[in-house]
């Protein structure tokens, strides 16, 4: 975080000293313990003086000092944080080095200054970690290799369904705030150019599992079951000693393979009172809201279902915010009375686009259904009249129906009285759609916070890679659309934020091109597992 001459002066000193350490590493002919000890001690003293002479703002960014002082009052680190709802974030304390991972090393930027991270800067940060490893080994009386691998990290992969990056405030959202996803970005790295290879749920998930394009893993659309006999990164992690589990949306028709524990939604699953598939063809029914339940199951496994002496890989896969965008009980009134920002192309007339743009079936003006999408139904009245309740409404308990009608009934009455038409009707549809979509995301973000707080309280956070992403992007009114099936950037772009305090510097952004194809080999690399040649 040095500036001007300080950057050049201290940078060259650190770089030179660390190259001295590297030159006397175990692979060099002059690798004797005394020489290495002197180099490590000299480097350590210099780094200590540099840190002691810098303010917290110099090291952690201009807002870090005030943020820490504020947190001492508002962030008691209490165990009750494990329960809902969400709390506040904690700053990363150590902007540590990374292991040279291909996803974040190229094109990274400091998110405070906005400056690109130079290659020599990344090498220096990596060598600082090496120095610490060597020093600890020498203190114990053992010669330690400069490239010795640290303790294998745990992996928590949180994935949502259809969560567009333009609905995450860390990406500069005009319409939403996601404090817990933002916390991951503040304490890790945010990727500006992450894309899926095939913008639809099942194919994207198959790519993530296998590290292979759709035409090779076999899942080119929703109709084809995933071949669970092929190689996947969970299988390789499990073989290497990891405990593996997946909870939530699977959507690949076949049973999950490569997992010690799995409880997944059948097909798309349901928001309210969902069923879950279990091994052996069993099913269970759980009352509640799916986003909360999936996190409950995942945290219960981390607490009680694994061997704490082994590393673990957890995939927590939300149904939300997939269509039909059914908000959870605690978020039904979020954004009431607020007029949401409209994208400039909400009324795109497609005059300068190819004909499919005007012939699609994902247009807010004409393709949203009145009942399941726009919620124009009195649930209790329909039930009393003996009508079959469509979709999610038929799964609700009596209390849930009362709660729903209490919130949506007055809004529906106001809509019918307004007798809207033309652009005013399109705007009303957009406002209802986008608010319900964002309400679903609010529950997702609340539960991301639950996971982060659990990792904090249990001491697992430092050695756990936490990833937040989505299976693809989504249209939030751009071109007048919802959904994701057209190959425009809004549907191909995936949010991707990664935090790993033990190795990834905090507050970084990367402009590097990343695909969901890269997830599997990257996680294997972090876990110290060989990447098979078939992974692309």
C-alpha positions as CSV (number, residue, x, y, z in Angstrom):
1,X,0.0,0.0,0.0
2,X,3.0,2.2,-0.3
3,X,2.9,5.3,-2.6
4,X,5.4,7.2,-4.7
5,X,9.0,6.9,-3.6
6,X,8.1,4.6,-0.7
7,X,6.7,2.1,-3.2
8,X,9.9,2.0,-5.2
9,X,12.3,2.1,-2.3
10,X,10.7,-0.5,0.0
11,X,9.5,-2.6,-3.0
12,X,13.1,-3.1,-4.3
13,X,14.4,-3.8,-0.9
14,X,11.8,-6.5,-0.2
15,X,12.2,-7.9,-3.6
16,X,16.0,-8.1,-3.3
17,X,15.9,-9.7,0.1
18,X,13.4,-12.3,-0.9
19,X,15.4,-13.2,-3.9
20,X,18.3,-13.8,-1.5
21,X,16.1,-16.3,0.4
22,X,15.1,-17.9,-2.9
23,X,18.7,-18.2,-4.0
24,X,19.7,-20.2,-0.9
25,X,16.7,-22.5,-1.1
26,X,17.1,-26.3,-0.8
27,X,17.5,-26.7,-4.6
28,X,20.6,-24.5,-4.5
29,X,24.2,-25.8,-4.0
30,X,24.8,-23.3,-1.2
31,X,21.7,-24.3,0.7
32,X,22.9,-24.5,4.3
33,X,20.8,-23.8,7.3
34,X,22.8,-21.0,8.8
35,X,22.8,-19.0,5.6
36,X,19.1,-19.5,5.2
37,X,18.4,-18.5,8.8
38,X,20.3,-15.2,8.4
39,X,18.4,-14.3,5.2
40,X,15.0,-15.1,6.7
41,X,15.8,-13.2,9.9
42,X,17.0,-10.2,7.9
43,X,13.9,-10.2,5.7
44,X,11.6,-10.7,8.7
45,X,13.1,-7.7,10.5
46,X,12.8,-5.5,7.5
47,X,9.2,-6.4,6.9
48,X,8.4,-5.9,10.6
49,X,9.9,-2.4,10.5
50,X,8.0,-1.6,7.3
51,X,4.7,-2.6,8.9
52,X,5.4,-0.9,12.2
53,X,6.2,2.4,10.4
54,X,2.9,2.2,8.4
55,X,-0.5,3.0,9.6
56,X,-3.3,0.5,9.4
57,X,-4.7,2.6,6.5
58,X,-1.4,2.1,4.6
59,X,-1.6,-1.6,5.0
60,X,-5.3,-2.4,4.7
61,X,-6.7,0.5,2.8
62,X,-7.9,4.0,3.7
63,X,-11.1,3.0,5.4
64,X,-9.7,0.0,7.3
65,X,-8.8,1.9,10.5
66,X,-12.3,3.4,10.9
67,X,-13.9,0.2,9.9
68,X,-12.0,-1.8,12.5
69,X,-12.9,0.8,15.2
70,X,-16.5,0.7,14.2
71,X,-16.5,-3.1,14.3
72,X,-15.2,-3.2,17.8
73,X,-18.5,-1.7,18.8
74,X,-20.9,-3.3,16.3
75,X,-19.4,-6.7,15.7
76,X,-19.2,-8.6,19.1
77,X,-18.5,-11.8,17.3
78,X,-21.3,-13.5,19.3
79,X,-22.3,-17.1,18.9
80,X,-25.9,-16.1,18.3
81,X,-24.8,-14.8,14.9
82,X,-25.1,-18.3,13.7
83,X,-28.9,-17.7,13.6
84,X,-30.7,-15.6,11.1
85,X,-30.9,-12.8,10.0
86,X,-27.7,-11.4,8.5
87,X,-25.2,-9.2,10.4
88,X,-22.3,-7.0,9.5
89,X,-19.0,-7.8,7.8
90,X,-15.5,-8.2,9.1
91,X,-12.5,-6.8,7.3
92,X,-9.7,-9.2,6.2
93,X,-6.8,-8.8,8.6
94,X,-4.0,-10.1,6.4
95,X,-3.8,-9.3,2.7
96,X,-1.9,-12.5,2.1
97,X,-0.3,-14.0,-1.0
98,X,-1.9,-16.5,-3.4
99,X,-0.5,-19.8,-4.7
100,X,-0.2,-18.6,-8.3
101,X,-3.7,-19.7,-9.1
102,X,-4.5,-19.1,-12.7
103,X,-7.9,-17.5,-12.1
104,X,-6.8,-14.6,-10.0
105,X,-3.2,-14.0,-10.8
106,X,-3.5,-12.5,-14.2
107,X,-5.0,-9.0,-14.6
108,X,-5.6,-8.5,-10.9
109,X,-6.1,-5.0,-9.5
110,X,-6.0,-3.3,-6.2
111,X,-9.6,-2.4,-5.4
112,X,-8.6,0.6,-3.3
113,X,-6.3,2.3,-5.8
114,X,-7.5,0.6,-8.9
115,X,-3.9,0.0,-10.1
116,X,-3.1,-3.3,-11.8
117,X,-1.0,-5.7,-9.8
118,X,2.3,-6.2,-11.5
119,X,3.8,-9.7,-12.1
120,X,6.8,-8.8,-9.9
121,X,4.3,-7.7,-7.2
122,X,2.5,-11.0,-7.2
123,X,5.9,-12.9,-7.1
124,X,6.9,-10.8,-4.1
125,X,3.7,-11.5,-2.2
126,X,4.1,-15.2,-3.0
127,X,7.6,-15.2,-1.7
128,X,6.5,-13.4,1.5
129,X,4.4,-16.5,2.3
130,X,7.3,-18.7,1.4
131,X,9.5,-16.7,3.9
132,X,7.0,-17.3,6.7
133,X,6.9,-21.0,6.0
134,X,10.7,-21.3,6.0
135,X,11.0,-19.3,9.2
136,X,8.5,-21.5,11.0
137,X,10.3,-24.6,9.9
138,X,13.7,-23.3,11.0
139,X,12.4,-22.3,14.4
140,X,11.2,-25.9,14.8
141,X,14.7,-27.2,13.8
142,X,13.7,-28.5,10.5
143,X,14.9,-27.5,7.0
144,X,11.6,-26.7,5.1
145,X,11.4,-26.5,1.4
146,X,10.5,-23.0,0.1
147,X,7.6,-24.4,-1.9
148,X,6.2,-26.6,0.8
149,X,2.4,-26.8,0.5
150,X,0.4,-25.4,3.4
151,X,-2.4,-27.2,5.1
152,X,-5.0,-28.2,2.5
153,X,-7.9,-25.7,2.5
154,X,-11.6,-26.5,3.1
155,X,-13.8,-25.4,0.2
156,X,-17.3,-23.9,0.5
157,X,-18.9,-23.3,-3.0
158,X,-22.1,-21.3,-2.7
159,X,-24.0,-21.2,-6.0
160,X,-27.3,-19.6,-6.8
161,X,-29.5,-20.1,-9.8
162,X,-29.9,-17.2,-12.3
163,X,-28.3,-14.6,-10.0
164,X,-27.2,-11.8,-12.4
165,X,-24.0,-9.9,-11.5
166,X,-26.0,-6.7,-12.1
167,X,-28.0,-7.6,-8.9
168,X,-24.9,-7.6,-6.7
169,X,-23.8,-4.3,-5.2
170,X,-20.1,-5.2,-5.3
171,X,-20.6,-5.2,-9.1
172,X,-22.1,-1.8,-9.0
173,X,-25.7,-2.8,-9.0
174,X,-28.2,0.1,-9.6
175,X,-31.0,-1.8,-7.9
176,X,-29.8,-4.0,-5.1
177,X,-27.6,-4.3,-2.0
178,X,-25.9,-7.6,-1.0
179,X,-23.8,-7.0,2.0
180,X,-22.6,-10.5,2.6
181,X,-21.7,-11.2,-1.0
182,X,-19.9,-7.8,-0.9
183,X,-18.0,-8.9,2.2
184,X,-16.5,-11.8,0.2
185,X,-15.5,-9.3,-2.5
186,X,-13.9,-7.0,0.1
187,X,-12.0,-9.8,1.7
188,X,-11.0,-11.6,-1.5
189,X,-11.1,-11.2,-5.2
190,X,-13.9,-10.1,-7.5
191,X,-13.9,-11.2,-11.2
192,X,-15.2,-8.8,-13.7
193,X,-15.1,-11.2,-16.7
194,X,-16.4,-14.5,-15.6
195,X,-18.7,-16.3,-18.2
196,X,-20.4,-19.6,-18.6
197,X,-19.9,-21.8,-21.6
198,X,-23.6,-22.6,-22.0
199,X,-26.2,-20.3,-20.4
200,X,-28.8,-22.7,-19.0
201,X,-28.9,-24.4,-15.7
202,X,-28.1,-28.1,-16.2
203,X,-25.3,-27.7,-18.8
204,X,-23.6,-25.0,-16.7
205,X,-23.6,-27.3,-13.7
206,X,-22.3,-30.2,-15.6
207,X,-19.4,-28.0,-16.9
208,X,-18.6,-27.0,-13.3
209,X,-18.6,-30.6,-12.1
210,X,-16.4,-32.0,-14.9
211,X,-14.3,-29.1,-16.1
212,X,-15.3,-30.1,-19.7
213,X,-17.4,-28.4,-22.3
214,X,-21.0,-29.5,-22.8
215,X,-20.3,-31.5,-26.0
216,X,-17.8,-33.7,-24.0
217,X,-19.6,-34.0,-20.7
218,X,-22.8,-34.9,-22.6
219,X,-25.2,-32.4,-21.0
220,X,-26.1,-30.0,-23.8
221,X,-29.6,-29.1,-22.5
222,X,-32.1,-30.0,-19.8
223,X,-33.3,-33.2,-21.4
224,X,-30.1,-35.3,-21.1
225,X,-29.2,-37.0,-17.7
226,X,-25.7,-36.4,-16.5
227,X,-23.4,-39.4,-16.8
228,X,-22.3,-39.8,-13.2
229,X,-19.6,-42.4,-14.1
230,X,-17.4,-39.7,-15.7
231,X,-14.6,-38.0,-13.8
232,X,-15.6,-34.9,-11.6
233,X,-13.6,-32.7,-9.3
234,X,-15.6,-33.9,-6.2
235,X,-14.6,-37.5,-7.0
236,X,-10.9,-36.5,-7.2
237,X,-11.1,-34.5,-4.0
238,X,-12.8,-37.4,-2.2
239,X,-10.1,-39.8,-3.4
240,X,-7.5,-37.4,-2.1
241,X,-9.0,-37.5,1.4
242,X,-11.5,-34.7,1.3
243,X,-15.0,-35.1,2.7
244,X,-17.5,-34.0,0.1
245,X,-21.2,-32.9,0.4
246,X,-23.8,-31.2,-1.8
247,X,-27.1,-29.7,-0.7
248,X,-29.8,-27.9,-2.7
249,X,-30.3,-27.8,-6.4
250,X,-28.6,-30.5,-8.5
251,X,-30.8,-30.5,-11.6
252,X,-28.8,-33.1,-13.5
253,X,-31.4,-35.9,-13.3
254,X,-29.0,-38.7,-12.3
255,X,-28.0,-39.2,-8.7
256,X,-24.9,-37.2,-7.5
257,X,-21.7,-39.1,-7.5
258,X,-18.4,-38.3,-5.7
259,X,-20.2,-37.1,-2.5
260,X,-20.1,-38.5,1.0
261,X,-23.4,-36.8,1.7
262,X,-26.1,-35.4,-0.6
263,X,-29.6,-34.1,-0.2
264,X,-30.8,-32.4,-3.4
265,X,-34.0,-30.9,-4.8
266,X,-35.8,-33.0,-7.4
267,X,-35.6,-31.2,-10.7
268,X,-36.1,-27.5,-10.2
269,X,-37.3,-28.0,-6.7
270,X,-39.7,-25.7,-4.8
271,X,-39.4,-22.5,-2.8
272,X,-42.0,-23.4,-0.1
273,X,-41.9,-26.7,1.8
274,X,-39.6,-28.5,-0.6
275,X,-38.9,-32.2,-1.1
276,X,-35.4,-33.5,-1.2
277,X,-33.9,-36.5,-2.9
278,X,-31.7,-38.8,-0.8
279,X,-29.6,-41.8,-1.8
280,X,-31.4,-45.0,-2.5
281,X,-34.4,-43.3,-4.1
282,X,-35.7,-41.9,-0.8
283,X,-37.3,-38.5,-0.4
284,X,-38.0,-36.3,2.5
285,X,-40.4,-33.3,2.9
286,X,-39.3,-30.3,4.9
287,X,-41.5,-27.4,5.9
288,X,-40.1,-24.0,5.5
289,X,-38.4,-21.8,2.8
290,X,-35.9,-23.6,0.5
291,X,-33.1,-21.0,0.8
292,X,-33.1,-21.3,4.6
293,X,-33.5,-25.0,4.6
294,X,-30.6,-25.7,2.2
295,X,-28.3,-23.6,4.4
296,X,-29.6,-25.4,7.5
297,X,-28.7,-28.8,6.0
298,X,-25.3,-27.6,4.9
299,X,-24.3,-26.1,8.2
300,X,-25.6,-29.1,10.1
301,X,-23.3,-31.3,8.0
302,X,-20.3,-29.1,8.7
303,X,-21.1,-29.1,12.4
304,X,-22.1,-32.7,13.0
305,X,-21.7,-34.8,9.8
306,X,-18.0,-34.8,9.1
307,X,-14.7,-35.8,10.6
308,X,-13.2,-32.5,11.8
309,X,-9.7,-33.9,11.3
310,X,-10.1,-34.0,7.5
311,X,-10.6,-31.2,4.9
312,X,-14.0,-30.8,3.4
313,X,-15.6,-29.6,0.2
314,X,-19.2,-28.3,0.5
315,X,-21.4,-27.3,-2.4
316,X,-24.4,-25.2,-1.2
317,X,-26.6,-24.8,-4.2
318,X,-29.6,-22.5,-4.0
319,X,-32.8,-22.7,-6.0
320,X,-33.2,-18.9,-5.7
321,X,-33.6,-16.7,-7.6
322,X,-35.0,-19.0,-10.3
323,X,-38.3,-18.3,-11.9
324,X,-41.1,-18.0,-10.5
325,X,-39.3,-15.8,-7.9
326,X,-41.2,-16.6,-4.7
327,X,-39.8,-14.5,-1.9
328,X,-39.3,-15.9,1.6
329,X,-41.5,-14.9,4.6
330,X,-39.1,-12.4,6.0
331,X,-38.6,-10.6,2.7
332,X,-42.1,-10.3,1.3
333,X,-42.3,-6.5,1.9
334,X,-38.7,-5.6,0.9
335,X,-38.8,-2.7,-1.6
336,X,-42.5,-1.9,-1.0
337,X,-43.1,1.7,-1.9
338,X,-39.8,1.9,-3.8
339,X,-39.7,2.6,-7.6
340,X,-36.9,0.5,-9.0
341,X,-34.5,1.8,-11.6
342,X,-35.3,0.8,-15.2
343,X,-32.7,-0.4,-17.6
344,X,-32.3,2.0,-20.6
345,X,-33.3,-0.8,-23.1
346,X,-36.5,-1.9,-21.2
347,X,-38.5,-0.7,-24.3
348,X,-36.1,-2.0,-26.9
349,X,-37.9,-2.2,-30.3
350,X,-35.3,-4.6,-31.8
351,X,-35.2,-2.5,-34.9
352,X,-31.4,-3.0,-35.3
353,X,-31.3,-6.6,-34.2
354,X,-31.8,-9.9,-36.0
355,X,-35.3,-11.2,-36.1
356,X,-35.0,-13.7,-33.2
357,X,-34.7,-10.8,-30.8
358,X,-38.3,-9.8,-31.5
359,X,-39.6,-13.4,-31.7
360,X,-38.3,-14.7,-28.4
361,X,-40.6,-15.9,-25.5
362,X,-39.0,-14.1,-22.6
363,X,-40.4,-10.7,-22.9
364,X,-41.7,-8.9,-19.8
365,X,-44.4,-7.2,-21.8
366,X,-46.1,-10.4,-23.2
367,X,-44.6,-13.6,-21.7
368,X,-44.9,-13.3,-17.9
369,X,-47.8,-15.4,-16.6
370,X,-50.4,-13.7,-14.5
371,X,-50.6,-16.2,-11.7
372,X,-47.2,-17.8,-11.2
373,X,-45.0,-14.9,-12.3
374,X,-47.1,-11.8,-11.5
375,X,-48.8,-13.4,-8.4
376,X,-52.3,-12.2,-9.5
377,X,-54.1,-14.7,-7.3
378,X,-56.0,-14.8,-4.0
379,X,-54.6,-18.1,-2.7
380,X,-57.2,-18.6,0.1
381,X,-60.1,-17.6,-2.1
382,X,-59.0,-20.0,-4.8
383,X,-58.6,-22.8,-2.3
384,X,-62.0,-22.1,-0.8
385,X,-63.6,-22.3,-4.3
386,X,-62.0,-25.7,-4.7
387,X,-59.7,-24.6,-7.5
388,X,-56.4,-26.4,-8.1
389,X,-53.7,-24.1,-6.8
390,X,-50.9,-23.7,-9.4
391,X,-47.2,-24.2,-8.7
392,X,-45.8,-23.1,-5.4
393,X,-49.2,-22.0,-4.0
394,X,-50.4,-25.6,-3.7
395,X,-47.5,-26.4,-1.4
396,X,-48.2,-23.7,1.1
397,X,-49.5,-24.3,4.6
398,X,-52.6,-22.4,5.7
399,X,-50.5,-20.0,7.6
400,X,-48.2,-19.4,4.7
401,X,-51.3,-18.7,2.4
402,X,-52.6,-16.2,4.9
403,X,-49.3,-14.5,5.1
404,X,-49.0,-14.4,1.3
405,X,-52.5,-13.0,0.7
406,X,-52.0,-10.3,3.4
407,X,-49.0,-9.0,1.5
408,X,-50.0,-9.5,-2.2
409,X,-53.8,-9.0,-1.9
410,X,-53.7,-5.2,-1.5
411,X,-51.2,-4.9,-4.3
412,X,-53.3,-6.9,-6.6
413,X,-56.4,-4.9,-5.8
414,X,-54.6,-1.7,-6.6
415,X,-53.4,-3.1,-9.9
416,X,-56.9,-4.1,-11.0
417,X,-58.3,-0.6,-10.1
418,X,-55.5,1.1,-12.0
419,X,-56.6,-0.6,-15.3
420,X,-53.2,-0.1,-16.8
421,X,-52.2,-0.5,-20.5
422,X,-49.3,0.2,-22.9
423,X,-46.0,1.2,-21.4
424,X,-47.6,1.8,-18.0
425,X,-48.5,-1.9,-17.8
426,X,-45.1,-3.0,-18.9
427,X,-43.6,-0.8,-16.2
428,X,-45.9,-2.3,-13.6
429,X,-44.9,-5.9,-14.7
430,X,-41.2,-5.0,-14.6
431,X,-41.5,-3.5,-11.1
432,X,-43.3,-6.5,-9.7
433,X,-40.9,-9.0,-11.4
434,X,-37.7,-7.2,-10.3
435,X,-38.8,-6.7,-6.7
436,X,-39.7,-10.4,-6.3
437,X,-36.4,-11.4,-8.0
438,X,-34.5,-9.2,-5.6
439,X,-36.4,-10.4,-2.6
440,X,-35.3,-13.9,-3.4
441,X,-31.8,-12.7,-3.6
442,X,-32.1,-11.0,-0.2
443,X,-32.8,-14.4,1.4
444,X,-29.8,-15.8,-0.4
445,X,-27.5,-13.1,0.8
446,X,-28.9,-13.5,4.4
447,X,-27.9,-17.1,4.3
448,X,-24.4,-16.3,2.8
449,X,-24.0,-14.3,5.9
450,X,-25.0,-17.2,8.1
451,X,-22.3,-19.4,6.5
452,X,-19.6,-16.7,6.9
453,X,-20.5,-16.1,10.5
454,X,-20.3,-19.9,11.2
455,X,-16.9,-20.0,9.7
456,X,-15.8,-17.0,11.8
457,X,-17.1,-18.4,15.1
458,X,-15.6,-21.9,14.6
459,X,-12.2,-20.6,13.4
460,X,-12.6,-22.2,10.0
461,X,-12.6,-19.0,8.0
462,X,-8.8,-18.5,7.6
463,X,-8.2,-21.9,5.9
464,X,-11.5,-22.1,3.9
465,X,-11.9,-21.1,0.3
466,X,-15.4,-19.5,0.0
467,X,-16.8,-19.0,-3.5
468,X,-20.0,-17.3,-4.5
469,X,-21.2,-17.6,-8.0
470,X,-24.3,-18.5,-10.1
471,X,-24.9,-21.0,-12.9
472,X,-25.3,-18.1,-15.3
473,X,-26.5,-14.6,-15.6
474,X,-30.0,-13.3,-16.2
475,X,-31.9,-10.5,-18.0
476,X,-33.2,-7.9,-15.5
477,X,-35.3,-6.0,-18.0
478,X,-32.4,-5.4,-20.5
479,X,-33.9,-5.5,-24.0
480,X,-37.3,-5.9,-22.3
481,X,-36.4,-9.4,-21.2
482,X,-36.2,-11.8,-18.3
483,X,-34.6,-15.3,-18.5
484,X,-31.2,-16.2,-20.0
485,X,-31.4,-18.2,-23.2
486,X,-30.1,-15.6,-25.7
487,X,-26.3,-15.3,-26.1
488,X,-25.9,-11.7,-24.9
489,X,-23.5,-10.7,-22.2
490,X,-26.2,-10.3,-19.5
491,X,-27.0,-14.0,-19.7
492,X,-23.4,-15.3,-20.2
493,X,-21.8,-13.2,-17.4
494,X,-21.5,-15.0,-14.1
495,X,-20.8,-13.3,-10.8
496,X,-17.6,-14.8,-9.2
497,X,-16.1,-13.7,-5.9
498,X,-13.6,-15.8,-4.0
499,X,-12.2,-15.4,-0.5
500,X,-9.3,-17.4,0.9
501,X,-7.6,-15.4,3.8
502,X,-4.7,-17.8,4.0
503,X,-3.6,-17.2,0.4
504,X,-5.6,-14.6,-1.6
505,X,-5.0,-10.9,-1.1
506,X,-8.1,-8.9,0.1
507,X,-9.8,-6.3,-2.0
508,X,-8.7,-7.3,-5.4
509,X,-10.4,-7.2,-8.8
510,X,-9.5,-9.2,-11.9
511,X,-10.3,-8.4,-15.5
512,X,-9.0,-11.7,-16.6
513,X,-11.3,-13.9,-18.8
514,X,-12.6,-16.7,-16.6
515,X,-15.0,-19.5,-17.5
516,X,-17.0,-21.9,-15.4
517,X,-14.8,-24.5,-17.1
518,X,-11.9,-23.2,-14.9
519,X,-13.6,-23.8,-11.6
520,X,-12.8,-27.6,-11.3
521,X,-9.1,-27.5,-12.2
522,X,-8.5,-24.4,-10.0
523,X,-10.1,-26.0,-6.9
524,X,-8.1,-29.2,-7.5
525,X,-4.9,-27.1,-7.8
526,X,-5.6,-25.4,-4.5
527,X,-6.2,-28.8,-2.9
528,X,-2.9,-30.1,-4.2
529,X,-4.7,-32.7,-6.4
530,X,-3.3,-33.5,-9.9
531,X,-5.5,-32.1,-12.7
532,X,-6.5,-34.8,-15.2
533,X,-5.7,-34.1,-18.8
534,X,-9.4,-34.5,-19.8
535,X,-10.2,-31.3,-17.9
536,X,-10.1,-28.4,-20.4
